[in-house]
Amino acid sequence: MAARYALQDFWYQGEFVEEGALRDSVTSPVAVAVPSLFGTTAPVAGGTAHMTGRRAQHLAQIPAGSQL
């Protein structure tokens, strides 16, 4: 298992994946299907336009992000 962090917000087959959300590279269907949308470096607040301090705090509490 390798940790993969979403590089941007996106929808995949009805599942919303927010930037910075953590997925398992082996067991997560979305991480297996579209590996190019994931990276191995944990997101940093202020690192991108969408990774605000508030979102970073949210992901610290809920690493998989809001799963809609």
PyMOL Python script that loads the backbone (N, CA, C, O; Angstrom):
from pymol import cmd

cmd.read_pdbstr("""\
ATOM      1  N   MET A   1       0.833  -1.181   0.000  1.00  0.00           N
ATOM      2  CA  MET A   1       0.000   0.000   0.000  1.00  0.00           C
ATOM      3  C   MET A   1       0.874   1.238   0.000  1.00  0.00           C
ATOM      4  O   MET A   1       1.841   1.338   0.755  1.00  0.00           O
ATOM      5  N   ALA A   2       0.525   2.157  -0.840  1.00  0.00           N
ATOM      6  CA  ALA A   2       1.202   3.452  -0.844  1.00  0.00           C
ATOM      7  C   ALA A   2       0.139   4.541  -0.728  1.00  0.00           C
ATOM      8  O   ALA A   2      -0.922   4.459  -1.348  1.00  0.00           O
ATOM      9  N   ALA A   3       0.432   5.533   0.052  1.00  0.00           N
ATOM     10  CA  ALA A   3      -0.501   6.651   0.207  1.00  0.00           C
ATOM     11  C   ALA A   3      -0.462   7.508  -1.051  1.00  0.00           C
ATOM     12  O   ALA A   3       0.609   7.825  -1.569  1.00  0.00           O
ATOM     13  N   ARG A   4      -1.614   7.870  -1.522  1.00  0.00           N
ATOM     14  CA  ARG A   4      -1.745   8.732  -2.697  1.00  0.00           C
ATOM     15  C   ARG A   4      -2.658   9.890  -2.338  1.00  0.00           C
ATOM     16  O   ARG A   4      -3.731   9.692  -1.768  1.00  0.00           O
ATOM     17  N   TYR A   5      -2.231  11.092  -2.673  1.00  0.00           N
ATOM     18  CA  TYR A   5      -3.000  12.299  -2.401  1.00  0.00           C
ATOM     19  C   TYR A   5      -3.527  12.872  -3.712  1.00  0.00           C
ATOM     20  O   TYR A   5      -2.788  12.984  -4.689  1.00  0.00           O
ATOM     21  N   ALA A   6      -4.801  13.230  -3.726  1.00  0.00           N
ATOM     22  CA  ALA A   6      -5.397  13.800  -4.932  1.00  0.00           C
ATOM     23  C   ALA A   6      -4.731  15.133  -5.259  1.00  0.00           C
ATOM     24  O   ALA A   6      -4.526  15.967  -4.376  1.00  0.00           O
ATOM     25  N   LEU A   7      -4.398  15.324  -6.518  1.00  0.00           N
ATOM     26  CA  LEU A   7      -3.714  16.542  -6.954  1.00  0.00           C
ATOM     27  C   LEU A   7      -4.681  17.672  -7.280  1.00  0.00           C
ATOM     28  O   LEU A   7      -4.270  18.825  -7.410  1.00  0.00           O
ATOM     29  N   GLN A   8      -5.955  17.349  -7.413  1.00  0.00           N
ATOM     30  CA  GLN A   8      -6.971  18.356  -7.723  1.00  0.00           C
ATOM     31  C   GLN A   8      -8.340  17.789  -7.356  1.00  0.00           C
ATOM     32  O   GLN A   8      -8.482  16.588  -7.126  1.00  0.00           O
ATOM     33  N   ASP A   9      -9.340  18.658  -7.303  1.00  0.00           N
ATOM     34  CA  ASP A   9     -10.716  18.207  -7.100  1.00  0.00           C
ATOM     35  C   ASP A   9     -11.199  17.539  -8.382  1.00  0.00           C
ATOM     36  O   ASP A   9     -10.914  18.022  -9.478  1.00  0.00           O
ATOM     37  N   PHE A  10     -11.925  16.435  -8.255  1.00  0.00           N
ATOM     38  CA  PHE A  10     -12.523  15.809  -9.435  1.00  0.00           C
ATOM     39  C   PHE A  10     -13.602  14.822  -9.017  1.00  0.00           C
ATOM     40  O   PHE A  10     -13.673  14.395  -7.865  1.00  0.00           O
ATOM     41  N   TRP A  11     -14.432  14.475  -9.978  1.00  0.00           N
ATOM     42  CA  TRP A  11     -15.464  13.440  -9.807  1.00  0.00           C
ATOM     43  C   TRP A  11     -15.030  12.209 -10.570  1.00  0.00           C
ATOM     44  O   TRP A  11     -14.496  12.315 -11.674  1.00  0.00           O
ATOM     45  N   TYR A  12     -15.254  11.041  -9.992  1.00  0.00           N
ATOM     46  CA  TYR A  12     -14.983   9.786 -10.687  1.00  0.00           C
ATOM     47  C   TYR A  12     -16.135   8.839 -10.394  1.00  0.00           C
ATOM     48  O   TYR A  12     -16.320   8.419  -9.251  1.00  0.00           O
ATOM     49  N   GLN A  13     -16.892   8.507 -11.392  1.00  0.00           N
ATOM     50  CA  GLN A  13     -18.030   7.595 -11.297  1.00  0.00           C
ATOM     51  C   GLN A  13     -18.919   7.910 -10.093  1.00  0.00           C
ATOM     52  O   GLN A  13     -19.267   7.026  -9.311  1.00  0.00           O
ATOM     53  N   GLY A  14     -19.274   9.173  -9.964  1.00  0.00           N
ATOM     54  CA  GLY A  14     -20.184   9.605  -8.906  1.00  0.00           C
ATOM     55  C   GLY A  14     -19.524   9.867  -7.564  1.00  0.00           C
ATOM     56  O   GLY A  14     -20.205  10.268  -6.619  1.00  0.00           O
ATOM     57  N   GLU A  15     -18.231   9.655  -7.452  1.00  0.00           N
ATOM     58  CA  GLU A  15     -17.509   9.910  -6.201  1.00  0.00           C
ATOM     59  C   GLU A  15     -16.716  11.203  -6.340  1.00  0.00           C
ATOM     60  O   GLU A  15     -15.926  11.360  -7.271  1.00  0.00           O
ATOM     61  N   PHE A  16     -16.934  12.133  -5.401  1.00  0.00           N
ATOM     62  CA  PHE A  16     -16.168  13.377  -5.409  1.00  0.00           C
ATOM     63  C   PHE A  16     -14.883  13.160  -4.629  1.00  0.00           C
ATOM     64  O   PHE A  16     -14.910  12.674  -3.498  1.00  0.00           O
ATOM     65  N   VAL A  17     -13.763  13.518  -5.233  1.00  0.00           N
ATOM     66  CA  VAL A  17     -12.461  13.426  -4.579  1.00  0.00           C
ATOM     67  C   VAL A  17     -11.904  14.838  -4.515  1.00  0.00           C
ATOM     68  O   VAL A  17     -11.681  15.474  -5.546  1.00  0.00           O
ATOM     69  N   GLU A  18     -11.680  15.328  -3.295  1.00  0.00           N
ATOM     70  CA  GLU A  18     -11.177  16.687  -3.181  1.00  0.00           C
ATOM     71  C   GLU A  18      -9.651  16.704  -3.158  1.00  0.00           C
ATOM     72  O   GLU A  18      -9.007  15.740  -2.742  1.00  0.00           O
ATOM     73  N   GLU A  19      -9.097  17.808  -3.610  1.00  0.00           N
ATOM     74  CA  GLU A  19      -7.648  17.968  -3.632  1.00  0.00           C
ATOM     75  C   GLU A  19      -7.084  17.685  -2.249  1.00  0.00           C
ATOM     76  O   GLU A  19      -7.582  18.206  -1.252  1.00  0.00           O
ATOM     77  N   GLY A  20      -6.048  16.863  -2.189  1.00  0.00           N
ATOM     78  CA  GLY A  20      -5.403  16.522  -0.935  1.00  0.00           C
ATOM     79  C   GLY A  20      -5.971  15.303  -0.241  1.00  0.00           C
ATOM     80  O   GLY A  20      -5.392  14.832   0.738  1.00  0.00           O
ATOM     81  N   ALA A  21      -7.104  14.771  -0.727  1.00  0.00           N
ATOM     82  CA  ALA A  21      -7.712  13.598  -0.104  1.00  0.00           C
ATOM     83  C   ALA A  21      -6.792  12.387  -0.260  1.00  0.00           C
ATOM     84  O   ALA A  21      -6.155  12.206  -1.297  1.00  0.00           O
ATOM     85  N   LEU A  22      -6.736  11.588   0.755  1.00  0.00           N
ATOM     86  CA  LEU A  22      -5.853  10.422   0.795  1.00  0.00           C
ATOM     87  C   LEU A  22      -6.578   9.178   0.319  1.00  0.00           C
ATOM     88  O   LEU A  22      -7.707   8.907   0.728  1.00  0.00           O
ATOM     89  N   ARG A  23      -5.922   8.428  -0.543  1.00  0.00           N
ATOM     90  CA  ARG A  23      -6.458   7.146  -1.021  1.00  0.00           C
ATOM     91  C   ARG A  23      -5.327   6.108  -1.008  1.00  0.00           C
ATOM     92  O   ARG A  23      -4.153   6.455  -1.132  1.00  0.00           O
ATOM     93  N   ASP A  24      -5.695   4.852  -0.858  1.00  0.00           N
ATOM     94  CA  ASP A  24      -4.757   3.737  -0.902  1.00  0.00           C
ATOM     95  C   ASP A  24      -4.545   3.357  -2.365  1.00  0.00           C
ATOM     96  O   ASP A  24      -5.510   3.197  -3.112  1.00  0.00           O
ATOM     97  N   SER A  25      -3.305   3.215  -2.769  1.00  0.00           N
ATOM     98  CA  SER A  25      -3.004   2.934  -4.173  1.00  0.00           C
ATOM     99  C   SER A  25      -3.385   1.525  -4.607  1.00  0.00           C
ATOM    100  O   SER A  25      -3.399   1.232  -5.803  1.00  0.00           O
ATOM    101  N   VAL A  26      -3.694   0.647  -3.655  1.00  0.00           N
ATOM    102  CA  VAL A  26      -4.028  -0.731  -3.986  1.00  0.00           C
ATOM    103  C   VAL A  26      -5.531  -0.989  -3.880  1.00  0.00           C
ATOM    104  O   VAL A  26      -6.109  -1.632  -4.757  1.00  0.00           O
ATOM    105  N   THR A  27      -6.160  -0.500  -2.828  1.00  0.00           N
ATOM    106  CA  THR A  27      -7.559  -0.844  -2.578  1.00  0.00           C
ATOM    107  C   THR A  27      -8.566   0.203  -3.047  1.00  0.00           C
ATOM    108  O   THR A  27      -9.761  -0.088  -3.099  1.00  0.00           O
ATOM    109  N   SER A  28      -8.126   1.394  -3.385  1.00  0.00           N
ATOM    110  CA  SER A  28      -9.053   2.436  -3.831  1.00  0.00           C
ATOM    111  C   SER A  28      -9.289   2.325  -5.331  1.00  0.00           C
ATOM    112  O   SER A  28      -8.350   2.473  -6.114  1.00  0.00           O
ATOM    113  N   PRO A  29     -10.536   2.066  -5.748  1.00  0.00           N
ATOM    114  CA  PRO A  29     -10.815   1.945  -7.173  1.00  0.00           C
ATOM    115  C   PRO A  29     -10.453   3.206  -7.962  1.00  0.00           C
ATOM    116  O   PRO A  29      -9.968   3.116  -9.090  1.00  0.00           O
ATOM    117  N   VAL A  30     -10.683   4.354  -7.383  1.00  0.00           N
ATOM    118  CA  VAL A  30     -10.387   5.601  -8.102  1.00  0.00           C
ATOM    119  C   VAL A  30      -8.879   5.806  -8.251  1.00  0.00           C
ATOM    120  O   VAL A  30      -8.426   6.265  -9.300  1.00  0.00           O
ATOM    121  N   ALA A  31      -8.099   5.477  -7.230  1.00  0.00           N
ATOM    122  CA  ALA A  31      -6.638   5.634  -7.321  1.00  0.00           C
ATOM    123  C   ALA A  31      -6.039   4.644  -8.315  1.00  0.00           C
ATOM    124  O   ALA A  31      -5.041   4.945  -8.970  1.00  0.00           O
ATOM    125  N   VAL A  32      -6.642   3.472  -8.429  1.00  0.00           N
ATOM    126  CA  VAL A  32      -6.174   2.472  -9.392  1.00  0.00           C
ATOM    127  C   VAL A  32      -6.557   2.884 -10.810  1.00  0.00           C
ATOM    128  O   VAL A  32      -5.770   2.723 -11.743  1.00  0.00           O
ATOM    129  N   ALA A  33      -7.774   3.419 -10.971  1.00  0.00           N
ATOM    130  CA  ALA A  33      -8.279   3.753 -12.308  1.00  0.00           C
ATOM    131  C   ALA A  33      -7.617   4.994 -12.908  1.00  0.00           C
ATOM    132  O   ALA A  33      -7.352   5.030 -14.109  1.00  0.00           O
ATOM    133  N   VAL A  34      -7.352   5.993 -12.101  1.00  0.00           N
ATOM    134  CA  VAL A  34      -6.767   7.244 -12.624  1.00  0.00           C
ATOM    135  C   VAL A  34      -5.564   7.674 -11.770  1.00  0.00           C
ATOM    136  O   VAL A  34      -5.620   8.701 -11.093  1.00  0.00           O
ATOM    137  N   PRO A  35      -4.490   6.896 -11.802  1.00  0.00           N
ATOM    138  CA  PRO A  35      -3.325   7.205 -10.959  1.00  0.00           C
ATOM    139  C   PRO A  35      -2.668   8.544 -11.282  1.00  0.00           C
ATOM    140  O   PRO A  35      -1.963   9.107 -10.444  1.00  0.00           O
ATOM    141  N   SER A  36      -2.895   9.054 -12.487  1.00  0.00           N
ATOM    142  CA  SER A  36      -2.277  10.335 -12.859  1.00  0.00           C
ATOM    143  C   SER A  36      -2.852  11.509 -12.071  1.00  0.00           C
ATOM    144  O   SER A  36      -2.257  12.586 -12.052  1.00  0.00           O
ATOM    145  N   LEU A  37      -4.004  11.317 -11.420  1.00  0.00           N
ATOM    146  CA  LEU A  37      -4.610  12.386 -10.625  1.00  0.00           C
ATOM    147  C   LEU A  37      -4.191  12.332  -9.158  1.00  0.00           C
ATOM    148  O   LEU A  37      -4.733  13.052  -8.320  1.00  0.00           O
ATOM    149  N   PHE A  38      -3.215  11.466  -8.857  1.00  0.00           N
ATOM    150  CA  PHE A  38      -2.727  11.317  -7.485  1.00  0.00           C
ATOM    151  C   PHE A  38      -1.213  11.440  -7.436  1.00  0.00           C
ATOM    152  O   PHE A  38      -0.518  11.104  -8.395  1.00  0.00           O
ATOM    153  N   GLY A  39      -0.717  11.923  -6.312  1.00  0.00           N
ATOM    154  CA  GLY A  39       0.722  12.039  -6.107  1.00  0.00           C
ATOM    155  C   GLY A  39       1.092  11.477  -4.746  1.00  0.00           C
ATOM    156  O   GLY A  39       0.214  11.166  -3.942  1.00  0.00           O
ATOM    157  N   THR A  40       2.375  11.344  -4.483  1.00  0.00           N
ATOM    158  CA  THR A  40       2.828  10.762  -3.220  1.00  0.00           C
ATOM    159  C   THR A  40       3.201  11.817  -2.183  1.00  0.00           C
ATOM    160  O   THR A  40       3.452  11.475  -1.028  1.00  0.00           O
ATOM    161  N   THR A  41       3.242  13.061  -2.562  1.00  0.00           N
ATOM    162  CA  THR A  41       3.611  14.127  -1.640  1.00  0.00           C
ATOM    163  C   THR A  41       2.365  14.688  -0.964  1.00  0.00           C
ATOM    164  O   THR A  41       1.396  15.064  -1.624  1.00  0.00           O
ATOM    165  N   ALA A  42       2.408  14.735   0.353  1.00  0.00           N
ATOM    166  CA  ALA A  42       1.274  15.279   1.102  1.00  0.00           C
ATOM    167  C   ALA A  42       1.099  16.761   0.771  1.00  0.00           C
ATOM    168  O   ALA A  42       2.084  17.485   0.624  1.00  0.00           O
ATOM    169  N   PRO A  43      -0.149  17.211   0.653  1.00  0.00           N
ATOM    170  CA  PRO A  43      -0.405  18.614   0.326  1.00  0.00           C
ATOM    171  C   PRO A  43      -0.009  19.541   1.473  1.00  0.00           C
ATOM    172  O   PRO A  43      -0.027  19.155   2.642  1.00  0.00           O
ATOM    173  N   VAL A  44       0.343  20.756   1.113  1.00  0.00           N
ATOM    174  CA  VAL A  44       0.730  21.768   2.088  1.00  0.00           C
ATOM    175  C   VAL A  44      -0.193  22.966   1.909  1.00  0.00           C
ATOM    176  O   VAL A  44      -0.435  23.404   0.785  1.00  0.00           O
ATOM    177  N   ALA A  45      -0.702  23.490   3.002  1.00  0.00           N
ATOM    178  CA  ALA A  45      -1.569  24.670   2.926  1.00  0.00           C
ATOM    179  C   ALA A  45      -0.812  25.804   2.250  1.00  0.00           C
ATOM    180  O   ALA A  45       0.335  26.088   2.594  1.00  0.00           O
ATOM    181  N   GLY A  46      -1.455  26.441   1.297  1.00  0.00           N
ATOM    182  CA  GLY A  46      -0.825  27.515   0.553  1.00  0.00           C
ATOM    183  C   GLY A  46      -0.009  27.033  -0.629  1.00  0.00           C
ATOM    184  O   GLY A  46       0.523  27.837  -1.393  1.00  0.00           O
ATOM    185  N   GLY A  47       0.091  25.709  -0.782  1.00  0.00           N
ATOM    186  CA  GLY A  47       0.869  25.144  -1.877  1.00  0.00           C
ATOM    187  C   GLY A  47       0.205  25.313  -3.229  1.00  0.00           C
ATOM    188  O   GLY A  47       0.878  25.393  -4.257  1.00  0.00           O
ATOM    189  N   THR A  48      -1.130  25.367  -3.223  1.00  0.00           N
ATOM    190  CA  THR A  48      -1.885  25.589  -4.454  1.00  0.00           C
ATOM    191  C   THR A  48      -3.006  26.568  -4.143  1.00  0.00           C
ATOM    192  O   THR A  48      -3.246  26.901  -2.982  1.00  0.00           O
ATOM    193  N   ALA A  49      -3.665  27.010  -5.147  1.00  0.00           N
ATOM    194  CA  ALA A  49      -4.754  27.972  -4.968  1.00  0.00           C
ATOM    195  C   ALA A  49      -5.901  27.384  -4.162  1.00  0.00           C
ATOM    196  O   ALA A  49      -6.618  28.116  -3.480  1.00  0.00           O
ATOM    197  N   HIS A  50      -6.083  26.070  -4.233  1.00  0.00           N
ATOM    198  CA  HIS A  50      -7.216  25.431  -3.569  1.00  0.00           C
ATOM    199  C   HIS A  50      -6.885  24.879  -2.190  1.00  0.00           C
ATOM    200  O   HIS A  50      -7.802  24.619  -1.411  1.00  0.00           O
ATOM    201  N   MET A  51      -5.622  24.692  -1.859  1.00  0.00           N
ATOM    202  CA  MET A  51      -5.241  24.108  -0.580  1.00  0.00           C
ATOM    203  C   MET A  51      -5.067  25.218   0.462  1.00  0.00           C
ATOM    204  O   MET A  51      -3.957  25.675   0.738  1.00  0.00           O
ATOM    205  N   THR A  52      -6.181  25.624   1.015  1.00  0.00           N
ATOM    206  CA  THR A  52      -6.171  26.669   2.031  1.00  0.00           C
ATOM    207  C   THR A  52      -5.875  26.052   3.398  1.00  0.00           C
ATOM    208  O   THR A  52      -5.890  24.830   3.550  1.00  0.00           O
ATOM    209  N   GLY A  53      -5.613  26.883   4.365  1.00  0.00           N
ATOM    210  CA  GLY A  53      -5.389  26.397   5.725  1.00  0.00           C
ATOM    211  C   GLY A  53      -6.600  25.665   6.256  1.00  0.00           C
ATOM    212  O   GLY A  53      -6.472  24.666   6.963  1.00  0.00           O
ATOM    213  N   ARG A  54      -7.779  26.163   5.915  1.00  0.00           N
ATOM    214  CA  ARG A  54      -9.023  25.533   6.362  1.00  0.00           C
ATOM    215  C   ARG A  54      -9.171  24.133   5.771  1.00  0.00           C
ATOM    216  O   ARG A  54      -9.553  23.197   6.475  1.00  0.00           O
ATOM    217  N   ARG A  55      -8.871  23.989   4.488  1.00  0.00           N
ATOM    218  CA  ARG A  55      -8.965  22.667   3.857  1.00  0.00           C
ATOM    219  C   ARG A  55      -7.914  21.728   4.435  1.00  0.00           C
ATOM    220  O   ARG A  55      -8.192  20.545   4.637  1.00  0.00           O
ATOM    221  N   ALA A  56      -6.731  22.226   4.701  1.00  0.00           N
ATOM    222  CA  ALA A  56      -5.673  21.397   5.288  1.00  0.00           C
ATOM    223  C   ALA A  56      -6.096  20.892   6.665  1.00  0.00           C
ATOM    224  O   ALA A  56      -5.834  19.737   7.002  1.00  0.00           O
ATOM    225  N   GLN A  57      -6.744  21.737   7.463  1.00  0.00           N
ATOM    226  CA  GLN A  57      -7.240  21.306   8.773  1.00  0.00           C
ATOM    227  C   GLN A  57      -8.323  20.237   8.613  1.00  0.00           C
ATOM    228  O   GLN A  57      -8.347  19.248   9.346  1.00  0.00           O
ATOM    229  N   HIS A  58      -9.204  20.447   7.657  1.00  0.00           N
ATOM    230  CA  HIS A  58     -10.268  19.474   7.383  1.00  0.00           C
ATOM    231  C   HIS A  58      -9.667  18.114   7.019  1.00  0.00           C
ATOM    232  O   HIS A  58     -10.113  17.083   7.522  1.00  0.00           O
ATOM    233  N   LEU A  59      -8.667  18.114   6.155  1.00  0.00           N
ATOM    234  CA  LEU A  59      -8.056  16.855   5.721  1.00  0.00           C
ATOM    235  C   LEU A  59      -7.227  16.214   6.832  1.00  0.00           C
ATOM    236  O   LEU A  59      -7.041  14.998   6.837  1.00  0.00           O
ATOM    237  N   ALA A  60      -6.730  17.013   7.766  1.00  0.00           N
ATOM    238  CA  ALA A  60      -6.011  16.450   8.910  1.00  0.00           C
ATOM    239  C   ALA A  60      -6.975  15.644   9.784  1.00  0.00           C
ATOM    240  O   ALA A  60      -6.588  14.643  10.387  1.00  0.00           O
ATOM    241  N   GLN A  61      -8.234  16.090   9.846  1.00  0.00           N
ATOM    242  CA  GLN A  61      -9.238  15.395  10.644  1.00  0.00           C
ATOM    243  C   GLN A  61      -9.900  14.257   9.870  1.00  0.00           C
ATOM    244  O   GLN A  61     -10.231  13.219  10.442  1.00  0.00           O
ATOM    245  N   ILE A  62     -10.091  14.458   8.572  1.00  0.00           N
ATOM    246  CA  ILE A  62     -10.758  13.465   7.709  1.00  0.00           C
ATOM    247  C   ILE A  62      -9.870  13.243   6.485  1.00  0.00           C
ATOM    248  O   ILE A  62     -10.117  13.831   5.432  1.00  0.00           O
ATOM    249  N   PRO A  63      -8.824  12.392   6.611  1.00  0.00           N
ATOM    250  CA  PRO A  63      -7.851  12.225   5.527  1.00  0.00           C
ATOM    251  C   PRO A  63      -8.430  11.839   4.167  1.00  0.00           C
ATOM    252  O   PRO A  63      -7.874  12.214   3.135  1.00  0.00           O
ATOM    253  N   ALA A  64      -9.532  11.098   4.148  1.00  0.00           N
ATOM    254  CA  ALA A  64     -10.125  10.700   2.866  1.00  0.00           C
ATOM    255  C   ALA A  64     -10.941  11.828   2.243  1.00  0.00           C
ATOM    256  O   ALA A  64     -11.401  11.703   1.108  1.00  0.00           O
ATOM    257  N   GLY A  65     -11.125  12.920   2.969  1.00  0.00           N
ATOM    258  CA  GLY A  65     -11.892  14.037   2.449  1.00  0.00           C
ATOM    259  C   GLY A  65     -13.389  13.773   2.538  1.00  0.00           C
ATOM    260  O   GLY A  65     -13.831  12.714   2.982  1.00  0.00           O
ATOM    261  N   SER A  66     -14.133  14.741   2.113  1.00  0.00           N
ATOM    262  CA  SER A  66     -15.590  14.609   2.114  1.00  0.00           C
ATOM    263  C   SER A  66     -16.000  13.694   0.985  1.00  0.00           C
ATOM    264  O   SER A  66     -15.840  14.039  -0.185  1.00  0.00           O
ATOM    265  N   GLN A  67     -16.513  12.561   1.312  1.00  0.00           N
ATOM    266  CA  GLN A  67     -16.900  11.599   0.282  1.00  0.00           C
ATOM    267  C   GLN A  67     -18.373  11.753  -0.003  1.00  0.00           C
ATOM    268  O   GLN A  67     -19.218  11.242   0.732  1.00  0.00           O
ATOM    269  N   LEU A  68     -18.674  12.458  -1.072  1.00  0.00           N
ATOM    270  CA  LEU A  68     -20.059  12.707  -1.465  1.00  0.00           C
ATOM    271  C   LEU A  68     -20.553  11.631  -2.390  1.00  0.00           C
ATOM    272  O   LEU A  68     -21.702  11.672  -2.828  1.00  0.00           O
TER     273      LEU A  68
END
""", "prot")
cmd.dss("prot")
cmd.show_as("cartoon", "prot")
cmd.util.cbc("prot")
cmd.orient("prot")
